[in-house]
Amino acid sequence: MHNPATDWMFATEPDPSINGRVGMWNAGRGLGGGSAINGMVYIRGDRHDYDDWAAAGCTGWSWDEVLPYFKRSEDWQGRRRRRTARAGRCRSRRCHQARPDRRLRAGLRRGPACARSTTIAPADVDGVFVNYATQRNGERWSAARGYLEAGPCRGRT
Ligand SMILES: Cc1cc2nc3c(=O)[nH]c(=O)nc-3n(C[C@H](O)[C@H](O)[C@H](O)COP(=O)(O)OP(=O)(O)OC[C@H]3O[C@@H](n4cnc5c(N)ncnc54)[C@H](O)[C@@H]3O)c2cc1C
């Protein structure tokens, strides 16, 4: 981020709510686009958003309809769990965090939380769960690495 070779660094309009200041809107530039500079957090999104879009007329975008496409694009590194797939281009692994269980327990004490089953990406994202990252062997796994550089796909994507 903040490198004009890899980040468009768009300027926002002056924002009256922050005394007219101009913000920076980061956006990936070059192969991989945003996936080359983003925070590598992997999440499928919230079931209710997809279902709301489908209900508003976006045919084919309900959670149940998009879920197979998520699975096809994923190649989860780690112990296989329910609702995960291993054939796709988008590699994701559980984040290396210091004491994730302590953080989870602290979050769970605070309020509504997802089940601690830590599926690769829960359908309902309110609450506390372990994060996953688009990484391979501890390194960023951008869309360009996954789809352009990685060679033939083992799976159906
Ligand atoms: C700083 C930052 C952090 C983020 N963190 C996360 C995160 O942790 N987890 C997450 O899921 N998402 C995150 N995102 C969002 C995620 O990266 C984007 O939603 C995703 O990359 C969008 O993919 P896309 O293919 O739709 O578009 P983009 O990745 O934006 O790709 C568009 C590509 O087209 C190119 N382009 C644009 N205009 C032209 C043109 N006229 N001619 C030729 N090429 C052009 C761009 O340079 C870019 O390479 C983050 C984004 C940013 C910027």
The ligand as a Gaussian input file, in Angstrom:
#p B3LYP/6-31G(d) Opt

LIG

0 1
 C       -5.844000      -1.989000       1.148000
 C       -6.892000      -3.042000       0.901000
 C       -7.103000      -4.047000       1.840000
 C       -8.062000      -5.035000       1.607000
 N       -8.165000      -6.088000       2.488000
 C       -8.979000      -7.138000       2.172000
 C       -8.977000      -8.315000       2.957000
 O       -8.219000      -8.455000       3.920000
 N       -9.832000      -9.308000       2.602000
 C      -10.648000      -9.213000       1.507000
 O      -11.405000     -10.160000       1.238000
 N      -10.645000      -8.117000       0.741000
 C       -9.816000      -7.097000       1.037000
 N       -9.782000      -6.005000       0.206000
 C      -10.696000      -5.983000      -0.939000
 C      -10.236000      -6.923000      -2.062000
 O       -8.841000      -6.848000      -2.265000
 C      -11.008000      -6.499000      -3.323000
 O      -12.392000      -6.610000      -3.060000
 C      -10.686000      -7.392000      -4.488000
 O       -9.298000      -7.366000      -4.781000
 C      -11.483000      -6.900000      -5.705000
 O      -11.152000      -7.746000      -6.795000
 P      -11.544000      -7.321000      -8.251000
 O      -10.949000      -8.363000      -9.146000
 O      -13.013000      -7.069000      -8.306000
 O      -10.877000      -5.904000      -8.512000
 P       -9.382000      -5.432000      -8.303000
 O       -8.616000      -6.384000      -7.450000
 O       -9.449000      -3.996000      -7.903000
 O       -8.753000      -5.558000      -9.758000
 C       -8.961000      -4.612000     -10.752000
 C       -7.711000      -4.560000     -11.606000
 O       -7.993000      -3.818000     -12.806000
 C       -6.961000      -2.868000     -13.004000
 N       -7.504000      -1.756000     -13.754000
 C       -8.361000      -0.800000     -13.320000
 N       -8.624000       0.054000     -14.310000
 C       -7.944000      -0.385000     -15.403000
 C       -7.837000       0.056000     -16.728000
 N       -8.486000       1.131000     -17.170000
 N       -7.044000      -0.637000     -17.563000
 C       -6.398000      -1.766000     -17.150000
 N       -6.461000      -2.226000     -15.897000
 C       -7.242000      -1.548000     -15.044000
 C       -6.511000      -2.494000     -11.597000
 O       -5.209000      -1.923000     -11.649000
 C       -6.542000      -3.856000     -10.925000
 O       -5.336000      -4.568000     -11.151000
 C       -8.845000      -4.989000       0.420000
 C       -8.639000      -3.983000      -0.515000
 C       -7.664000      -3.029000      -0.285000
 C       -7.421000      -1.981000      -1.346000

